[in-house]
């Protein structure tokens, strides 16, 4: 169900290392099945490699040599105010991705949710 995917790391305040985030473009006319996507990722990847965040994009920017441009994606991270596209997050101890809101982002940034 996914046409393009770019994976990169983003920082969550008060945590060590970087969290996985992916920008994805669904195939035309497809709707993403978030519980199914998480189940697939948990089955196929080690737990540390499963992205915590997904940013849903129409198109992913590329260079003239068709490499994905990650700099802006990393800079905007999971900031809902900086991104024009929907972002979803897999919160600790849940089995799906949920829409990221400004309130939920604040709770993540202030440590209400511990990753």
C-alpha positions in Angstrom: 0.0 0.0 0.0 3.1 2.3 0.1 4.6 3.9 -3.0 7.6 5.6 -1.3 9.2 5.6 2.1 12.0 7.6 3.6 13.2 6.6 7.1 15.2 9.0 9.3 15.9 9.7 13.0 14.3 12.5 15.1 15.0 13.6 18.6 12.5 13.5 21.4 13.3 15.8 24.3 14.7 14.1 27.4 15.4 10.8 25.7 18.7 9.3 24.5 19.4 8.7 20.9 16.9 9.2 18.1 13.5 7.9 17.4 12.6 6.4 14.1 10.3 8.4 11.8 9.3 7.6 8.2 7.8 9.8 5.5 5.5 7.6 3.4 3.4 8.1 0.3 0.5 5.7 -0.1 -0.2 4.2 -3.5 -2.9 6.1 -5.4 -6.3 5.4 -4.0 -5.1 3.3 -1.0 -5.9 3.9 2.6 -3.3 2.9 5.1 -4.3 0.2 7.6 -2.3 1.4 10.7 -2.9 -1.7 12.9 -2.0 -3.9 10.0 1.1 -1.8 9.2 2.3 -2.0 12.9 1.7 -5.7 13.0 3.7 -6.2 9.8 6.5 -4.0 11.0 6.7 -5.7 14.4 6.8 -9.1 12.7 9.5 -8.2 10.1 11.7 -5.8 12.0 13.5 -5.7 15.4 11.6 -3.6 17.9 14.3 -0.8 17.8 13.8 -0.4 14.0 10.0 0.1 14.0 9.3 3.8 13.3 7.5 5.6 16.1 6.2 8.3 13.8 4.9 8.3 10.2 4.4 11.4 8.2 1.9 10.9 5.3 3.0 12.8 2.2 1.6 13.2 -1.3 5.1 13.3 -2.8 8.6 12.8 -1.4 11.1 15.3 -2.7 14.2 13.9 -4.6 17.4 15.3 -5.9 18.3 15.4 -9.6 19.9 12.0 -9.1 16.7 10.6 -7.5 18.0 10.5 -3.9 15.5 11.4 -1.2 15.9 14.8 0.4 15.9 14.2 4.2 17.3 17.5 5.5 13.9 19.3 5.7 12.2 16.2 7.0 14.7 15.8 9.8 14.4 19.5 10.6 10.6 19.5 10.8 10.7 16.2 12.7 7.2 15.5 14.2 6.3 19.1 14.8 2.6 19.3 13.8 2.9 23.1 13.3 5.8 22.8 10.9 4.3 20.0 8.8 1.5 20.4 6.3 0.8 16.7 6.3 -0.8 14.3 8.8 1.6 12.7 11.3 0.8 9.5 13.2 2.5 8.1 16.3 2.7 4.7 18.0 2.4 5.5 21.7 4.0 3.2 24.2 2.0 0.0 25.0 -0.5 0.5 22.1 -1.1 -1.6 19.0 -1.7 1.1 16.4 -0.7 4.5 15.2 -2.8 7.5 16.2 -3.0 11.0 14.8 -0.6 13.4 16.3 -2.1 16.6 17.6 -0.5 19.6 19.2 -1.7 18.5 22.6 -0.3 15.0 22.1 3.0 16.4 20.8 3.3 18.5 23.9 2.7 15.4 26.1 5.4 13.6 24.2 7.8 16.5 24.5 7.2 17.0 28.2 7.6 13.3 29.1 4.0 12.2 29.7 4.7 9.4 27.3 8.1 7.7 27.9 9.7 6.1 24.8 
